[in-house]
Amino acid sequence: MSRSFDTLMATRPVILAPLEGYSDAVFRRLCRSLGAELCVTEFVNVENLLHDCRRAKRKMTLAPDDRPTAIQIYGANPDTLEEAARIAEAASPSYIDLNCGCWVPKIAGRGAGAGWLRDPEKMVEMAARIVRAVSLPVTVKTRIGWGPESDMPIVDLARRLEDVGVRALTIHCRTAKMGHTGAADWTWAQRAREVVSIPVIVNGDVTSAEAAERALNETGCEGVMIGRRAIQHPWIFAEARALLDRGVVLPPPDRKERIRVAREHLIATVAEWGERFGVPVMRRSYAGYFAGLPDLAELRAALNACPTLEGTLAILDDADHSPYAPSFAQTPSFA
Ligand SMILES: Cc1cc2nc3c(=O)[nH]c(=O)nc-3n(C[C@H](O)[C@H](O)[C@H](O)COP(=O)(O)O)c2cc1C
């Protein structure tokens, strides 16, 4: 039985952000195994979904053990968003998240994603419609405003979204125009938090367990969402959980653990996507996974040159037994 939305939000969840091209079923499973309480799918383009696009449908398919997971949808048209929300509901996610934060010009420029921030009135109407159309909780992920020229609408917007039945709000504390540049200003999440009683999730620049704790404490938010740092260092979920729940600072993952996670991620990616895509796509993860290892450069060079699963696993197994791995003589004896 999956936990209710309210129970989930009461756990001060550390959430895997929706990450197009990354937060697929495989990565969600990995992050969950490392302590992420809640995951969000990559955003699903509602037009593609309604045109039966295989990739869009696949993004919405949730395995029975892929819970709790929210499905995120995006689009510029309330009619198609409503239809897509109904389809999303049939996949039984924990909730449906409306993307009102994507700044990419080809998306925001046509009114989808952060494009909704140019007309907060319309955004609220659209959200109200989706809330009425489905029985699952509906949440919104957005930014603090469109650009520096506008006064930030987020505080008033938070209040109005709550009024129409939106059950939680994730705030990426940048403007749309900032993209991923500049620093996220968490004070906006705090200001929004103060005017609503629905959960607010703070997002942007949470790059360590300590930052997760600080973001929660400084803003009073119910949850914290992690994007880019999770891609490089999925252990951040376990680290944040240990700090939040027990005040414990976990040591960084050792060589064996780093190789174990890379191995597991690789095998699952190839099982899901096939060897031809899975082996090369994993190469983008190794710099983060093996950060700090003394033989990082050699290891990456070998992995980048290897086209097969078998060969890649052999390199990882070798690396596990390399002279850099601690030998029995180096490990402390508990005898
Ligand atoms: C590669 C990549 C893909 C992303 N895809 C999505 C997406 O599908 N939906 C969404 O709402 N945000 C998406 N984002 C934004 C993140 O969810 C998050 O809001 C942003 O990266 C800020 O958080 P961070 O500083 O923890 O990375 C994406 C960001 C990156 C870097």
The ligand as an SDF file (V2000), in Angstrom:
LIG
                    3D

 31 33  0  0  0  0  0  0  0  0999 V2000
   19.2450   17.7630  -17.1680 C   0  0  0  0  0  0  0  0  0  0  0  0
   18.0720   18.4260  -16.4900 C   0  0  0  0  0  0  0  0  0  0  0  0
   16.7830   18.0370  -16.7990 C   0  0  0  0  0  0  0  0  0  0  0  0
   15.6950   18.6360  -16.1690 C   0  0  0  0  0  0  0  0  0  0  0  0
   14.4330   18.2030  -16.4590 N   0  0  0  0  0  0  0  0  0  0  0  0
   13.3710   18.7360  -15.7870 C   0  0  0  0  0  0  0  0  0  0  0  0
   12.0540   18.2360  -15.9960 C   0  0  0  0  0  0  0  0  0  0  0  0
   11.8170   17.3000  -16.7670 O   0  0  0  0  0  0  0  0  0  0  0  0
   11.0400   18.8350  -15.2950 N   0  0  0  0  0  0  0  0  0  0  0  0
   11.2700   19.8590  -14.3970 C   0  0  0  0  0  0  0  0  0  0  0  0
   10.3370   20.3510  -13.7690 O   0  0  0  0  0  0  0  0  0  0  0  0
   12.5120   20.3270  -14.1950 N   0  0  0  0  0  0  0  0  0  0  0  0
   13.5450   19.7770  -14.8420 C   0  0  0  0  0  0  0  0  0  0  0  0
   14.8120   20.2250  -14.5740 N   0  0  0  0  0  0  0  0  0  0  0  0
   15.0100   21.2000  -13.4670 C   0  0  0  0  0  0  0  0  0  0  0  0
   15.2710   20.4600  -12.1480 C   0  0  0  0  0  0  0  0  0  0  0  0
   14.1840   19.6380  -11.7880 O   0  0  0  0  0  0  0  0  0  0  0  0
   15.5610   21.4410  -11.0100 C   0  0  0  0  0  0  0  0  0  0  0  0
   14.4390   22.2580  -10.8160 O   0  0  0  0  0  0  0  0  0  0  0  0
   16.7600   22.3360  -11.2970 C   0  0  0  0  0  0  0  0  0  0  0  0
   17.8300   21.5910  -11.8350 O   0  0  0  0  0  0  0  0  0  0  0  0
   17.2430   23.0520  -10.0100 C   0  0  0  0  0  0  0  0  0  0  0  0
   17.5750   22.1180   -9.0080 O   0  0  0  0  0  0  0  0  0  0  0  0
   19.1040   21.6730   -8.7230 P   0  0  0  0  0  0  0  0  0  0  0  0
   19.8890   22.9140   -8.4230 O   0  0  0  0  0  0  0  0  0  0  0  0
   19.0000   20.7380   -7.5460 O   0  0  0  0  0  0  0  0  0  0  0  0
   19.6040   21.0100   -9.9650 O   0  0  0  0  0  0  0  0  0  0  0  0
   15.9020   19.6630  -15.2130 C   0  0  0  0  0  0  0  0  0  0  0  0
   17.2080   20.0650  -14.9190 C   0  0  0  0  0  0  0  0  0  0  0  0
   18.2890   19.4600  -15.5290 C   0  0  0  0  0  0  0  0  0  0  0  0
   19.6840   19.9070  -15.1740 C   0  0  0  0  0  0  0  0  0  0  0  0
  1  2  1  0
  2  3  1  0
  2 30  2  0
  3  4  2  0
  4  5  1  0
  4 28  1  0
  5  6  2  0
  6  7  1  0
  6 13  1  0
  7  8  2  0
  7  9  1  0
  9 10  1  0
 10 11  2  0
 10 12  1  0
 12 13  2  0
 13 14  1  0
 14 15  1  0
 14 28  1  0
 15 16  1  0
 16 17  1  0
 16 18  1  0
 18 19  1  0
 18 20  1  0
 20 21  1  0
 20 22  1  0
 22 23  1  0
 23 24  1  0
 24 25  2  0
 24 26  1  0
 24 27  1  0
 28 29  2  0
 29 30  1  0
 30 31  1  0
M  END
$$$$
